[in-house]
């Protein structure tokens, strides 16, 4: 005979009611104390990248596919990137996209973590021409993301052909030029315009760059690195020294705009995936890098922001044209302590 069968029917009913009440209270407490989805820990990734570089939908697709929340911040120059990393607590950022010389500088300041390239399954998608650059010969700390170049763009319906920086000194260009608000790129252009290397730091070279800039100053309407194309699309300016992708997008909107590579030379600026030392979300960073290295994702990025992709499968430039750009252009280099000279010169520009 069971223990329950010893009791009368009314007693059995009372015990059953008590049991059910206890069970109900326990279930309510369990549900009440269960963590909500909002309280559950989430994988996150803290990214700092250039303005207008990765389409929002690419980031959203990554978040959806991997269940990782991307906290995405931006900057307008390598110097701004360095300032943000230096002024932030260790672990604030996981993944950044510095350019060539800034990679070298950040390595020297012990700000980057080495990469485990074996964790990047899509690394073979990259063109070897863009790997093993002087600023990181073994790709210990960096993997190429996109190549930007500086170009001249002008409205050929209003201006005579422009082929060089010197052509920008014409009187009809007074208050009619937008140039990049980027220290090394714009200083480099002034150095090249005056007959020096864009990485020169001698007193004579810097004096020549300043002299050329003083002649060019009346032509400059605006410094803008975030969206210089806007000045050209709206007709606020008829010429500019801007990034190649910005120029391509402007020319697509205003078909009289023509893009040229300056005769004196131009900048090559390779932006790279780099892990910040002390980053807390390294696993998520590798997943994001590998995701962006995918053929379809790389193509989607340059479809919206038409820089030069190092991805072999991405429709970009013919090999002959790419080789000419790489041979004529110059990478910005880390100039070490001489950066103080360039800082002083840039202050005079602004």
C-alpha positions as CSV (number, residue, x, y, z in Angstrom):
1,X,0.0,0.0,0.0
2,X,1.4,3.4,-1.0
3,X,1.9,6.2,1.6
4,X,-0.8,8.3,-0.1
5,X,-3.4,5.5,0.0
6,X,-3.4,5.5,3.8
7,X,-5.2,8.9,3.8
8,X,-8.9,9.5,3.1
9,X,-10.0,11.1,-0.2
10,X,-10.4,14.6,1.3
11,X,-6.9,14.3,2.9
12,X,-5.5,13.1,-0.4
13,X,-7.1,16.1,-2.2
14,X,-5.6,18.5,0.4
15,X,-2.1,17.0,-0.1
16,X,-2.4,17.2,-3.8
17,X,-3.4,20.9,-3.6
18,X,-0.5,21.7,-1.4
19,X,1.9,19.8,-3.7
20,X,0.6,21.7,-6.7
21,X,0.9,25.1,-4.9
22,X,4.5,24.3,-3.9
23,X,5.3,23.3,-7.5
24,X,3.7,26.5,-8.9
25,X,5.6,28.7,-6.5
26,X,8.8,27.0,-7.4
27,X,8.2,27.4,-11.1
28,X,7.3,31.1,-10.7
29,X,10.5,31.7,-8.8
30,X,12.5,29.8,-11.4
31,X,11.1,31.9,-14.3
32,X,11.5,35.1,-12.3
33,X,15.1,34.5,-11.5
34,X,16.1,33.1,-15.0
35,X,18.4,35.6,-16.9
36,X,16.7,37.4,-19.7
37,X,18.3,37.5,-23.2
38,X,19.2,41.1,-22.4
39,X,21.0,39.9,-19.3
40,X,22.8,37.1,-21.0
41,X,26.5,37.8,-21.9
42,X,27.1,38.6,-25.5
43,X,30.1,38.3,-27.7
44,X,31.4,41.7,-28.7
45,X,34.0,43.2,-31.0
46,X,35.4,46.7,-30.6
47,X,36.5,48.0,-34.0
48,X,38.1,51.4,-34.9
49,X,38.2,52.0,-38.6
50,X,38.3,54.8,-41.2
51,X,35.2,56.8,-42.0
52,X,33.2,55.4,-45.0
53,X,35.2,52.2,-45.4
54,X,32.9,49.2,-44.6
55,X,29.2,49.3,-45.6
56,X,26.7,49.1,-42.7
57,X,25.0,46.1,-44.2
58,X,28.3,44.2,-44.2
59,X,28.7,44.7,-40.4
60,X,25.0,43.8,-39.9
61,X,25.4,40.6,-41.9
62,X,28.5,39.6,-39.8
63,X,26.6,40.3,-36.6
64,X,23.7,38.1,-37.8
65,X,25.9,35.3,-39.0
66,X,28.1,35.0,-36.0
67,X,26.0,36.4,-33.2
68,X,28.7,39.0,-32.4
69,X,27.9,42.6,-31.6
70,X,30.3,45.0,-33.3
71,X,31.0,48.3,-31.6
72,X,32.2,50.3,-34.5
73,X,34.1,53.6,-34.2
74,X,35.7,55.7,-36.8
75,X,38.6,58.1,-37.4
76,X,39.7,60.5,-40.2
77,X,43.5,60.1,-40.1
78,X,46.2,57.9,-38.8
79,X,47.2,60.5,-36.3
80,X,43.6,60.5,-34.9
81,X,43.7,56.7,-34.7
82,X,47.0,56.8,-32.8
83,X,45.6,59.5,-30.4
84,X,42.5,57.4,-29.7
85,X,44.5,54.2,-29.0
86,X,47.0,56.1,-26.8
87,X,44.3,57.9,-24.8
88,X,42.2,54.8,-24.2
89,X,42.4,52.1,-21.5
90,X,44.0,48.8,-22.4
91,X,41.4,46.6,-23.9
92,X,39.2,49.4,-25.3
93,X,39.8,48.3,-28.9
94,X,40.3,44.9,-30.4
95,X,40.8,45.6,-34.2
96,X,42.1,48.6,-36.0
97,X,43.0,49.5,-39.6
98,X,46.2,51.6,-39.6
99,X,48.0,52.5,-42.8
100,X,51.5,51.4,-43.7
101,X,53.7,53.9,-41.8
102,X,51.3,53.9,-38.8
103,X,51.7,50.1,-38.6
104,X,55.5,50.5,-38.4
105,X,55.1,53.3,-35.8
106,X,52.6,51.3,-33.6
107,X,54.9,48.2,-33.7
108,X,57.7,50.4,-32.5
109,X,55.5,51.6,-29.6
110,X,54.4,48.1,-28.7
111,X,50.7,48.9,-29.4
112,X,50.0,45.9,-31.6
113,X,49.6,42.2,-30.9
114,X,51.1,39.6,-33.3
115,X,48.7,37.8,-35.7
116,X,48.3,34.1,-35.8
117,X,47.9,33.8,-39.6
118,X,46.9,30.1,-39.4
119,X,43.6,31.3,-38.0
120,X,42.7,33.1,-41.2
121,X,41.3,30.5,-43.6
122,X,40.8,33.1,-46.4
123,X,44.3,34.5,-46.4
124,X,45.0,32.8,-49.7
125,X,42.5,35.1,-51.3
126,X,45.1,37.9,-51.2
127,X,47.3,38.9,-54.0
128,X,51.0,38.3,-53.0
129,X,51.9,41.7,-54.5
130,X,50.3,43.3,-51.4
131,X,51.9,41.1,-48.8
132,X,55.3,41.3,-47.1
133,X,55.6,45.1,-47.4
134,X,58.5,47.0,-45.9
135,X,56.6,48.2,-42.9
136,X,55.9,44.6,-41.8
137,X,57.9,42.2,-43.9
138,X,56.6,39.0,-42.5
139,X,53.1,40.2,-41.9
140,X,53.7,39.5,-38.3
141,X,51.3,42.3,-37.2
142,X,49.3,43.2,-40.3
143,X,47.3,41.9,-43.2
144,X,46.3,44.2,-46.1
145,X,42.7,45.4,-46.2
146,X,42.5,48.1,-49.0
147,X,44.8,50.2,-50.9
148,X,44.0,53.9,-51.3
149,X,45.8,56.3,-53.6
150,X,45.8,60.1,-53.7
151,X,44.7,61.6,-57.0
152,X,43.9,64.9,-58.6
153,X,40.3,65.3,-59.9
154,X,39.0,68.3,-61.9
155,X,36.0,69.4,-64.0
156,X,37.3,69.2,-67.6
157,X,34.2,71.1,-68.8
158,X,35.4,74.2,-66.9
159,X,39.2,73.8,-66.6
160,X,42.0,73.2,-69.0
161,X,43.7,69.8,-68.7
162,X,45.4,69.3,-65.3
163,X,48.3,66.9,-65.2
164,X,50.3,68.0,-62.2
165,X,50.2,69.7,-58.8
166,X,51.8,72.8,-60.5
167,X,48.7,73.0,-62.7
168,X,46.6,73.7,-59.6
169,X,48.3,77.1,-59.2
170,X,46.3,78.6,-62.1
171,X,44.3,81.8,-61.2
172,X,41.0,80.2,-62.2
173,X,41.3,77.8,-59.3
174,X,41.3,80.4,-56.6
175,X,39.1,79.3,-53.7
176,X,38.1,76.3,-55.9
177,X,40.1,73.3,-54.5
178,X,39.3,70.7,-51.8
179,X,42.3,68.8,-50.4
180,X,42.7,66.0,-47.9
181,X,42.8,66.9,-44.2
182,X,45.6,64.3,-43.8
183,X,49.0,65.3,-42.5
184,X,51.2,62.9,-44.3
185,X,49.3,62.7,-47.5
186,X,48.9,66.4,-48.1
187,X,52.4,67.2,-46.8
188,X,53.7,64.5,-49.2
189,X,51.9,66.1,-52.1
190,X,53.5,69.5,-51.3
191,X,56.9,67.8,-51.0
192,X,56.5,66.0,-54.4
193,X,55.2,69.2,-56.0
194,X,58.4,71.0,-54.9
195,X,60.6,68.2,-56.3
196,X,61.3,66.2,-53.1
197,X,60.3,62.7,-52.0
198,X,57.0,62.6,-50.1
199,X,59.0,61.1,-47.2
200,X,61.7,63.8,-47.1
201,X,62.4,65.6,-43.9
202,X,65.4,67.7,-44.6
203,X,65.2,71.5,-44.0
204,X,65.5,72.2,-47.7
205,X,62.7,69.8,-48.6
206,X,60.4,71.1,-45.9
207,X,61.1,74.7,-46.9
208,X,60.3,73.9,-50.5
209,X,57.0,72.2,-49.5
210,X,56.0,75.2,-47.5
211,X,56.8,77.6,-50.4
212,X,54.7,75.6,-52.7
213,X,51.8,75.5,-50.2
214,X,51.9,79.2,-49.8
215,X,51.4,79.6,-53.6
216,X,48.6,77.0,-53.5
217,X,46.8,78.5,-50.4
218,X,44.6,80.9,-52.3
219,X,43.2,78.0,-54.2
220,X,42.2,75.9,-51.2
221,X,38.5,76.2,-50.3
222,X,38.4,73.3,-47.8
223,X,40.3,70.5,-46.0
224,X,38.2,67.4,-45.9
225,X,39.1,63.7,-45.5
226,X,35.6,62.4,-44.6
227,X,33.7,63.3,-47.7
228,X,35.7,65.5,-50.1
229,X,33.6,64.2,-53.0
230,X,30.7,66.2,-51.7
231,X,32.4,69.5,-52.7
232,X,32.9,68.2,-56.2
233,X,29.5,66.6,-56.7
234,X,27.7,69.8,-55.6
235,X,30.1,72.0,-57.7
236,X,31.4,73.9,-54.6
237,X,34.8,73.2,-56.0
238,X,35.9,72.2,-59.5
239,X,39.1,70.4,-58.5
240,X,40.6,68.4,-55.6
241,X,43.5,66.3,-54.2
242,X,41.5,63.4,-52.7
243,X,41.4,59.7,-52.3
244,X,40.8,57.5,-55.4
245,X,37.6,56.0,-54.2
246,X,36.1,59.4,-53.3
247,X,37.1,60.6,-56.7
248,X,35.5,57.6,-58.4
249,X,32.3,58.2,-56.6
250,X,32.3,61.9,-57.4
251,X,32.9,61.2,-61.1
252,X,30.0,58.8,-61.2
253,X,27.8,61.6,-60.0
254,X,29.2,64.4,-62.2
255,X,30.4,63.0,-65.5
256,X,32.6,66.0,-66.4
257,X,35.0,65.2,-63.6
258,X,38.2,63.6,-64.7
259,X,40.7,61.7,-62.5
260,X,44.5,61.9,-63.0
261,X,47.6,60.6,-61.2
262,X,49.9,63.7,-60.7
263,X,53.0,63.7,-62.8
264,X,55.2,64.5,-59.8
265,X,54.0,61.4,-58.0
266,X,51.2,60.4,-55.6
267,X,50.7,58.5,-52.3
268,X,50.0,54.8,-51.9
269,X,48.3,54.1,-48.6
270,X,47.8,50.5,-47.6
271,X,45.4,50.1,-44.8
272,X,45.7,46.9,-42.7
273,X,43.9,44.6,-40.3
274,X,45.8,44.8,-36.9
275,X,45.0,43.5,-33.5
276,X,45.5,46.0,-30.6
277,X,47.7,44.7,-27.8
278,X,45.5,44.0,-24.8
279,X,42.3,43.5,-26.8
280,X,39.7,41.4,-25.0
281,X,37.9,39.9,-28.0
282,X,40.6,38.3,-30.1
283,X,38.5,35.3,-31.2
284,X,35.8,37.7,-32.5
285,X,38.5,39.8,-34.3
286,X,39.8,36.8,-36.2
287,X,36.3,35.8,-37.3
288,X,35.7,39.4,-38.5
289,X,39.0,39.6,-40.4
290,X,38.4,36.2,-42.1
291,X,34.8,37.3,-42.9
292,X,36.1,40.5,-44.6
293,X,38.7,38.4,-46.5
294,X,35.9,36.4,-48.2
295,X,35.6,36.9,-51.9
296,X,32.0,38.0,-51.8
297,X,32.4,40.3,-48.9
298,X,35.5,41.9,-50.4
299,X,33.6,42.5,-53.6
300,X,30.7,44.1,-51.8
301,X,33.0,46.5,-50.0
302,X,34.7,47.9,-53.1
303,X,31.3,48.0,-54.9
304,X,30.4,50.7,-52.4
305,X,33.8,52.1,-51.6
306,X,35.9,51.6,-54.8
307,X,39.4,51.5,-53.4
308,X,41.9,48.9,-54.7
309,X,41.3,45.5,-53.1
310,X,44.2,43.1,-52.5
311,X,41.7,40.2,-53.1
312,X,42.6,38.3,-56.2
313,X,39.0,37.6,-57.2
314,X,37.7,41.2,-56.8
315,X,37.0,43.0,-60.1
316,X,39.4,45.9,-59.9
317,X,42.2,47.0,-62.2
318,X,44.0,45.1,-65.0
319,X,47.4,43.8,-63.9
320,X,49.2,46.3,-66.2
321,X,47.4,49.3,-64.7
322,X,47.9,48.0,-61.2
323,X,51.6,47.5,-61.7
324,X,51.9,51.0,-63.1
325,X,50.2,52.5,-60.1
326,X,52.4,50.5,-57.7
327,X,55.5,51.5,-59.5
328,X,54.7,55.2,-59.8
329,X,53.2,55.7,-56.3
330,X,55.0,55.9,-53.0
331,X,54.1,54.4,-49.7
332,X,54.2,56.8,-46.7
333,X,57.0,55.8,-44.4
334,X,57.6,56.1,-40.7
335,X,60.1,58.9,-40.3
336,X,60.8,58.3,-36.6
337,X,61.7,61.4,-34.5
338,X,61.5,63.6,-37.6
339,X,57.8,63.4,-37.3
340,X,58.1,66.4,-35.0
341,X,59.3,68.4,-38.0
342,X,56.3,67.4,-40.0
343,X,54.0,68.2,-37.1
344,X,55.4,71.8,-37.0
345,X,55.0,72.1,-40.8
346,X,51.4,70.8,-40.7
347,X,50.5,73.3,-38.0
348,X,51.6,76.1,-40.5
349,X,49.3,74.6,-43.1
350,X,46.2,74.6,-40.8
